[in-house]
Amino acid sequence: MELEDRMFKVYAKGDEKIQLKIIPGHFVTSQSHISHYLEMTTMKTRCAEAARIAKLLSSRYETSTPVDSIICMDGLEVIGAFLAEELAKAGVLSMNAHKTIYIVTPEFNPNGQMIFRDNIQHMVRNRNVVILMGSITTGATLRQCMDSVLYYGGVIQGVSAIFSAVTKVAGLDINSVFYKQDVPNYESYPADQCPMCKKKEKIDAIVNGYGYSKL
């Protein structure tokens, strides 16, 4: 059976028009092996879906929490822009002189370290930052992002995601549309402890924040 033929959907508790497409199988990420691939392409690229996700995520921020910059991982700039708009509408303060929120995309150097170029650094340094991610599995990529933001002088005010298998990373609560319990039988394993590998089940695809590549 083709990967796409196995797909099913789950619906967000806060807004049933937000659908997460899920493909069960054997998938490899840079940090772990996972039992389900979460298909987020339309969420990231359709304006109406992105706006709904942003609205749901924004409802969980206190208006007393200042936000100056949203760091967008995994191609989430469209959702990030809507999130900035929703936070502004809700009365969330921005300390920026122009009273608007920066949407920032980090870069990765050849060693895989997250960097912000000189012309971007002022959007992170001494700014109140929200990190926006597609999927948080083990929290390792998020920790790397947090370390980078702190290195460049940012103040982390929150973490938002479309899906998170964990509820906290480095003491920070994860504000997510979907959690592990929303995806039936979702599991994540270290590569050397993967039961699917031990059963010699073939790997369906390699996945990252941008999509999947079948093997």
Phi and psi in degrees as GROMACS dihedral restraints (atoms count N, CA, C in turn):
[ dihedral_restraints ]
;  ai    aj    ak    al  type     phi  dphi    fc
    3     4     5     6     1   -63.4    20    10
    4     5     6     7     1   150.3    20    10
    6     7     8     9     1   -51.2    20    10
    7     8     9    10     1   -49.3    20    10
    9    10    11    12     1   -62.8    20    10
   10    11    12    13     1   -26.7    20    10
   12    13    14    15     1   -72.9    20    10
   13    14    15    16     1   -16.7    20    10
   15    16    17    18     1   -87.3    20    10
   16    17    18    19     1    -5.1    20    10
   18    19    20    21     1   -64.9    20    10
   19    20    21    22     1   139.5    20    10
   21    22    23    24     1  -136.6    20    10
   22    23    24    25     1   172.1    20    10
   24    25    26    27     1  -122.4    20    10
   25    26    27    28     1   147.9    20    10
   27    28    29    30     1  -124.5    20    10
   28    29    30    31     1   157.6    20    10
   30    31    32    33     1  -117.2    20    10
   31    32    33    34     1   141.9    20    10
   33    34    35    36     1   -67.0    20    10
   34    35    36    37     1   139.9    20    10
   36    37    38    39     1   -64.4    20    10
   37    38    39    40     1   -36.3    20    10
   39    40    41    42     1   -82.8    20    10
   40    41    42    43     1   -15.2    20    10
   42    43    44    45     1  -162.4    20    10
   43    44    45    46     1   104.8    20    10
   45    46    47    48     1   -70.2    20    10
   46    47    48    49     1    -7.3    20    10
   48    49    50    51     1   -82.2    20    10
   49    50    51    52     1    -8.5    20    10
   51    52    53    54     1   -90.8    20    10
   52    53    54    55     1   115.9    20    10
   54    55    56    57     1  -114.5    20    10
   55    56    57    58     1   134.7    20    10
   57    58    59    60     1  -107.4    20    10
   58    59    60    61     1   121.5    20    10
   60    61    62    63     1   -86.7    20    10
   61    62    63    64     1   134.0    20    10
   63    64    65    66     1  -128.7    20    10
   64    65    66    67     1   134.5    20    10
   66    67    68    69     1  -119.2    20    10
   67    68    69    70     1   114.6    20    10
   69    70    71    72     1   -73.5    20    10
   70    71    72    73     1   150.0    20    10
   72    73    74    75     1   163.2    20    10
   73    74    75    76     1  -154.0    20    10
   75    76    77    78     1  -124.7    20    10
   76    77    78    79     1   107.7    20    10
   78    79    80    81     1  -125.0    20    10
   79    80    81    82     1   149.2    20    10
   81    82    83    84     1  -116.8    20    10
   82    83    84    85     1   127.4    20    10
   84    85    86    87     1  -109.3    20    10
   85    86    87    88     1   177.8    20    10
   87    88    89    90     1   -68.2    20    10
   88    89    90    91     1   -19.4    20    10
   90    91    92    93     1  -109.9    20    10
   91    92    93    94     1   -22.1    20    10
   93    94    95    96     1  -164.2    20    10
   94    95    96    97     1   175.6    20    10
   96    97    98    99     1  -105.8    20    10
   97    98    99   100     1   136.2    20    10
   99   100   101   102     1  -126.8    20    10
  100   101   102   103     1   154.9    20    10
  102   103   104   105     1   -90.7    20    10
  103   104   105   106     1   -10.9    20    10
  105   106   107   108     1  -143.5    20    10
  106   107   108   109     1   137.9    20    10
  108   109   110   111     1   -97.8    20    10
  109   110   111   112     1   133.7    20    10
  111   112   113   114     1  -103.6    20    10
  112   113   114   115     1   112.3    20    10
  114   115   116   117     1   -87.3    20    10
  115   116   117   118     1   111.9    20    10
  117   118   119   120     1  -117.5    20    10
  118   119   120   121     1    10.3    20    10
  120   121   122   123     1   -56.1    20    10
  121   122   123   124     1   -49.3    20    10
  123   124   125   126     1   -69.4    20    10
  124   125   126   127     1   -30.5    20    10
  126   127   128   129     1   -61.5    20    10
  127   128   129   130     1   -36.2    20    10
  129   130   131   132     1   -81.3    20    10
  130   131   132   133     1   -26.1    20    10
  132   133   134   135     1  -112.4    20    10
  133   134   135   136     1   -21.1    20    10
  135   136   137   138     1   -89.0    20    10
  136   137   138   139     1   125.1    20    10
  138   139   140   141     1   -55.6    20    10
  139   140   141   142     1   -46.3    20    10
  141   142   143   144     1   -63.3    20    10
  142   143   144   145     1   -41.9    20    10
  144   145   146   147     1   -68.3    20    10
  145   146   147   148     1   -43.7    20    10
  147   148   149   150     1   -60.0    20    10
  148   149   150   151     1   -40.5    20    10
  150   151   152   153     1   -65.7    20    10
  151   152   153   154     1   -40.1    20    10
  153   154   155   156     1   -64.9    20    10
  154   155   156   157     1   -43.1    20    10
  156   157   158   159     1   -62.1    20    10
  157   158   159   160     1   -44.7    20    10
  159   160   161   162     1   -61.0    20    10
  160   161   162   163     1   -41.3    20    10
  162   163   164   165     1   -62.7    20    10
  163   164   165   166     1   -43.5    20    10
  165   166   167   168     1   -64.6    20    10
  166   167   168   169     1   -44.5    20    10
  168   169   170   171     1   -66.1    20    10
  169   170   171   172     1   -38.7    20    10
  171   172   173   174     1   -66.9    20    10
  172   173   174   175     1   -27.5    20    10
  174   175   176   177     1   -66.7    20    10
  175   176   177   178     1   -14.5    20    10
  177   178   179   180     1   -97.6    20    10
  178   179   180   181     1     3.4    20    10
  180   181   182   183     1   -99.3    20    10
  181   182   183   184     1   135.9    20    10
  183   184   185   186     1   -72.3    20    10
  184   185   186   187     1   141.2    20    10
  186   187   188   189     1   -66.6    20    10
  187   188   189   190     1   -16.6    20    10
  189   190   191   192     1   -80.7    20    10
  190   191   192   193     1    -8.6    20    10
  192   193   194   195     1   -86.6    20    10
  193   194   195   196     1   113.8    20    10
  195   196   197   198     1   -73.7    20    10
  196   197   198   199     1   142.3    20    10
  198   199   200   201     1  -132.8    20    10
  199   200   201   202     1   121.3    20    10
  201   202   203   204     1  -106.7    20    10
  202   203   204   205     1   -31.9    20    10
  204   205   206   207     1  -142.5    20    10
  205   206   207   208     1   142.9    20    10
  207   208   209   210     1  -113.9    20    10
  208   209   210   211     1   118.8    20    10
  210   211   212   213     1   -88.6    20    10
  211   212   213   214     1   115.0    20    10
  213   214   215   216     1  -100.4    20    10
  214   215   216   217     1   116.1    20    10
  216   217   218   219     1   -99.8    20    10
  217   218   219   220     1   167.1    20    10
  219   220   221   222     1    58.3    20    10
  220   221   222   223     1    28.5    20    10
  222   223   224   225     1    71.9    20    10
  223   224   225   226     1    33.1    20    10
  225   226   227   228     1   -99.5    20    10
  226   227   228   229     1    26.4    20    10
  228   229   230   231     1   -62.9    20    10
  229   230   231   232     1   -34.2    20    10
  231   232   233   234     1   -65.4    20    10
  232   233   234   235     1   -48.1    20    10
  234   235   236   237     1   -62.6    20    10
  235   236   237   238     1   -39.4    20    10
  237   238   239   240     1   -58.9    20    10
  238   239   240   241     1   -41.8    20    10
  240   241   242   243     1   -66.4    20    10
  241   242   243   244     1   -42.6    20    10
  243   244   245   246     1   -65.4    20    10
  244   245   246   247     1   -36.8    20    10
  246   247   248   249     1   -63.9    20    10
  247   248   249   250     1   -41.9    20    10
  249   250   251   252     1   -59.9    20    10
  250   251   252   253     1   -42.0    20    10
  252   253   254   255     1   -64.6    20    10
  253   254   255   256     1   -43.6    20    10
  255   256   257   258     1   -65.4    20    10
  256   257   258   259     1   -41.1    20    10
  258   259   260   261     1   -63.8    20    10
  259   260   261   262     1   -41.1    20    10
  261   262   263   264     1   -64.3    20    10
  262   263   264   265     1   -42.2    20    10
  264   265   266   267     1   -61.4    20    10
  265   266   267   268     1   -36.2    20    10
  267   268   269   270     1   -77.7    20    10
  268   269   270   271     1    -6.4    20    10
  270   271   272   273     1    92.1    20    10
  271   272   273   274     1    14.1    20    10
  273   274   275   276     1   -66.5    20    10
  274   275   276   277     1   133.3    20    10
  276   277   278   279     1   -78.1    20    10
  277   278   279   280     1   142.1    20    10
  279   280   281   282     1  -117.2    20    10
  280   281   282   283     1   132.6    20    10
  282   283   284   285     1   -83.6    20    10
  283   284   285   286     1    -3.4    20    10
  285   286   287   288     1   -65.0    20    10
  286   287   288   289     1   146.4    20    10
  288   289   290   291     1   -58.2    20    10
  289   290   291   292     1   -35.7    20    10
  291   292   293   294     1   -89.3    20    10
  292   293   294   295     1     3.4    20    10
  294   295   296   297     1    59.3    20    10
  295   296   297   298     1    29.5    20    10
  297   298   299   300     1  -130.8    20    10
  298   299   300   301     1   159.0    20    10
  300   301   302   303     1   -95.1    20    10
  301   302   303   304     1   136.0    20    10
  303   304   305   306     1   -77.6    20    10
  304   305   306   307     1   141.0    20    10
  306   307   308   309     1  -108.0    20    10
  307   308   309   310     1   114.9    20    10
  309   310   311   312     1  -120.7    20    10
  310   311   312   313     1   133.6    20    10
  312   313   314   315     1  -112.9    20    10
  313   314   315   316     1   121.1    20    10
  315   316   317   318     1   -76.0    20    10
  316   317   318   319     1   169.0    20    10
  318   319   320   321     1  -121.1    20    10
  319   320   321   322     1   155.7    20    10
  321   322   323   324     1  -115.1    20    10
  322   323   324   325     1   131.1    20    10
  324   325   326   327     1   -81.8    20    10
  325   326   327   328     1   174.2    20    10
  327   328   329   330     1   -58.2    20    10
  328   329   330   331     1   -21.6    20    10
  330   331   332   333     1   -86.3    20    10
  331   332   333   334     1     1.9    20    10
  333   334   335   336     1    83.4    20    10
  334   335   336   337     1     8.1    20    10
  336   337   338   339     1   -85.2    20    10
  337   338   339   340     1   140.9    20    10
  339   340   341   342     1   -80.2    20    10
  340   341   342   343     1   129.7    20    10
  342   343   344   345     1  -131.4    20    10
  343   344   345   346     1   157.1    20    10
  345   346   347   348     1  -121.8    20    10
  346   347   348   349     1   123.8    20    10
  348   349   350   351     1   -65.8    20    10
  349   350   351   352     1   164.3    20    10
  351   352   353   354     1   -55.3    20    10
  352   353   354   355     1   -38.4    20    10
  354   355   356   357     1   -75.1    20    10
  355   356   357   358     1   -11.8    20    10
  357   358   359   360     1  -102.3    20    10
  358   359   360   361     1   -23.4    20    10
  360   361   362   363     1   -57.4    20    10
  361   362   363   364     1   -31.7    20    10
  363   364   365   366     1   -67.2    20    10
  364   365   366   367     1   -17.2    20    10
  366   367   368   369     1   -81.4    20    10
  367   368   369   370     1    -8.4    20    10
  369   370   371   372     1  -113.5    20    10
  370   371   372   373     1   -42.4    20    10
  372   373   374   375     1   -61.5    20    10
  373   374   375   376     1   124.3    20    10
  375   376   377   378     1    60.6    20    10
  376   377   378   379     1    18.4    20    10
  378   379   380   381     1  -100.0    20    10
  379   380   381   382     1   152.1    20    10
  381   382   383   384     1   -85.0    20    10
  382   383   384   385     1   116.5    20    10
  384   385   386   387     1  -114.1    20    10
  385   386   387   388     1   137.3    20    10
  387   388   389   390     1  -111.1    20    10
  388   389   390   391     1   131.4    20    10
  390   391   392   393     1   -96.6    20    10
  391   392   393   394     1   129.8    20    10
  393   394   395   396     1  -117.4    20    10
  394   395   396   397     1   121.8    20    10
  396   397   398   399     1  -128.0    20    10
  397   398   399   400     1   156.8    20    10
  399   400   401   402     1   -76.0    20    10
  400   401   402   403     1   -60.1    20    10
  402   403   404   405     1  -136.0    20    10
  403   404   405   406     1   129.7    20    10
  405   406   407   408     1  -112.4    20    10
  406   407   408   409     1   115.0    20    10
  408   409   410   411     1   -99.1    20    10
  409   410   411   412     1   -65.9    20    10
  411   412   413   414     1  -101.6    20    10
  412   413   414   415     1   -19.6    20    10
  414   415   416   417     1    94.3    20    10
  415   416   417   418     1    -4.1    20    10
  417   418   419   420     1   -65.4    20    10
  418   419   420   421     1   -45.1    20    10
  420   421   422   423     1   -65.4    20    10
  421   422   423   424     1   -38.9    20    10
  423   424   425   426     1   -62.4    20    10
  424   425   426   427     1   -42.9    20    10
  426   427   428   429     1   -60.6    20    10
  427   428   429   430     1   -40.5    20    10
  429   430   431   432     1   -61.6    20    10
  430   431   432   433     1   -42.6    20    10
  432   433   434   435     1   -63.4    20    10
  433   434   435   436     1   -44.2    20    10
  435   436   437   438     1   -62.2    20    10
  436   437   438   439     1   -43.4    20    10
  438   439   440   441     1   -59.5    20    10
  439   440   441   442     1   -40.9    20    10
  441   442   443   444     1   -66.5    20    10
  442   443   444   445     1   -44.8    20    10
  444   445   446   447     1   -60.2    20    10
  445   446   447   448     1   -43.9    20    10
  447   448   449   450     1   -66.4    20    10
  448   449   450   451     1   -38.6    20    10
  450   451   452   453     1   -60.0    20    10
  451   452   453   454     1   -39.6    20    10
  453   454   455   456     1   -85.6    20    10
  454   455   456   457     1     6.5    20    10
  456   457   458   459     1    91.1    20    10
  457   458   459   460     1    15.1    20    10
  459   460   461   462     1   -82.1    20    10
  460   461   462   463     1   160.3    20    10
  462   463   464   465     1  -113.3    20    10
  463   464   465   466     1   115.3    20    10
  465   466   467   468     1   -81.7    20    10
  466   467   468   469     1   117.2    20    10
  468   469   470   471     1  -100.8    20    10
  469   470   471   472     1   -16.2    20    10
  471   472   473   474     1  -179.0    20    10
  472   473   474   475     1   163.2    20    10
  474   475   476   477     1  -130.5    20    10
  475   476   477   478     1   128.1    20    10
  477   478   479   480     1  -122.0    20    10
  478   479   480   481     1   152.2    20    10
  480   481   482   483     1  -152.8    20    10
  481   482   483   484     1   161.3    20    10
  483   484   485   486     1   -77.7    20    10
  484   485   486   487     1   -44.8    20    10
  486   487   488   489     1  -134.5    20    10
  487   488   489   490     1   139.9    20    10
  489   490   491   492     1  -140.1    20    10
  490   491   492   493     1   129.6    20    10
  492   493   494   495     1   -83.8    20    10
  493   494   495   496     1    -9.6    20    10
  495   496   497   498     1  -123.3    20    10
  496   497   498   499     1   155.4    20    10
  498   499   500   501     1  -100.4    20    10
  499   500   501   502     1   -19.1    20    10
  501   502   503   504     1  -142.1    20    10
  502   503   504   505     1   145.4    20    10
  504   505   506   507     1  -138.2    20    10
  505   506   507   508     1   128.8    20    10
  507   508   509   510     1    51.6    20    10
  508   509   510   511     1    37.3    20    10
  510   511   512   513     1    82.5    20    10
  511   512   513   514     1    -4.0    20    10
  513   514   515   516     1   -97.3    20    10
  514   515   516   517     1   133.1    20    10
  516   517   518   519     1   -69.1    20    10
  517   518   519   520     1   141.1    20    10
  519   520   521   522     1   -95.6    20    10
  520   521   522   523     1   123.8    20    10
  522   523   524   525     1   -94.0    20    10
  523   524   525   526     1   102.1    20    10
  525   526   527   528     1  -126.1    20    10
  526   527   528   529     1   151.2    20    10
  528   529   530   531     1   -71.9    20    10
  529   530   531   532     1   -44.3    20    10
  531   532   533   534     1  -123.8    20    10
  532   533   534   535     1   144.5    20    10
  534   535   536   537     1  -119.9    20    10
  535   536   537   538     1   172.0    20    10
  537   538   539   540     1   -51.0    20    10
  538   539   540   541     1   -41.8    20    10
  540   541   542   543     1   -67.0    20    10
  541   542   543   544     1   -14.6    20    10
  543   544   545   546     1   -80.9    20    10
  544   545   546   547     1   -16.0    20    10
  546   547   548   549     1  -110.6    20    10
  547   548   549   550     1   108.2    20    10
  549   550   551   552     1   -56.2    20    10
  550   551   552   553     1   127.8    20    10
  552   553   554   555     1    63.4    20    10
  553   554   555   556     1    21.9    20    10
  555   556   557   558     1   -66.6    20    10
  556   557   558   559     1   129.5    20    10
  558   559   560   561     1  -137.8    20    10
  559   560   561   562     1   150.3    20    10
  561   562   563   564     1  -131.2    20    10
  562   563   564   565     1   134.8    20    10
  564   565   566   567     1  -132.3    20    10
  565   566   567   568     1   146.9    20    10
  567   568   569   570     1   -60.0    20    10
  568   569   570   571     1   146.4    20    10
  570   571   572   573     1   -54.7    20    10
  571   572   573   574     1   -37.6    20    10
  573   574   575   576     1   -82.1    20    10
  574   575   576   577     1    -1.8    20    10
  576   577   578   579     1  -122.7    20    10
  577   578   579   580     1    18.5    20    10
  579   580   581   582     1   -75.5    20    10
  580   581   582   583     1   117.6    20    10
  582   583   584   585     1   -66.5    20    10
  583   584   585   586     1   -26.8    20    10
  585   586   587   588     1   -67.6    20    10
  586   587   588   589     1   -38.7    20    10
  588   589   590   591     1   -65.8    20    10
  589   590   591   592     1   -41.4    20    10
  591   592   593   594     1   -63.2    20    10
  592   593   594   595     1   -29.7    20    10
  594   595   596   597     1   -87.0    20    10
  595   596   597   598     1     5.0    20    10
  597   598   599   600     1    62.4    20    10
  598   599   600   601     1    29.9    20    10
  600   601   602   603     1   -76.0    20    10
  601   602   603   604     1   131.0    20    10
  603   604   605   606     1   -67.7    20    10
  604   605   606   607     1   149.8    20    10
  606   607   608   609     1   -78.2    20    10
  607   608   609   610     1   128.5    20    10
  609   610   611   612     1   -78.4    20    10
  610   611   612   613     1   -42.4    20    10
  612   613   614   615     1  -163.6    20    10
  613   614   615   616     1   157.4    20    10
  615   616   617   618     1   -96.9    20    10
  616   617   618   619     1   132.2    20    10
  618   619   620   621     1  -126.5    20    10
  619   620   621   622     1   151.2    20    10
  621   622   623   624     1  -145.3    20    10
  622   623   624   625     1  -168.2    20    10
  624   625   626   627     1   -65.4    20    10
  625   626   627   628     1   -11.9    20    10
  627   628   629   630     1  -103.5    20    10
  628   629   630   631     1   -12.6    20    10
  630   631   632   633     1   150.3    20    10
  631   632   633   634     1  -156.8    20    10
  633   634   635   636     1  -132.3    20    10
  634   635   636   637     1   153.2    20    10
  636   637   638   639     1  -126.7    20    10
  637   638   639   640     1   115.7    20    10
  639   640   641   642     1   -67.5    20    10
  640   641   642   643     1   150.0    20    10
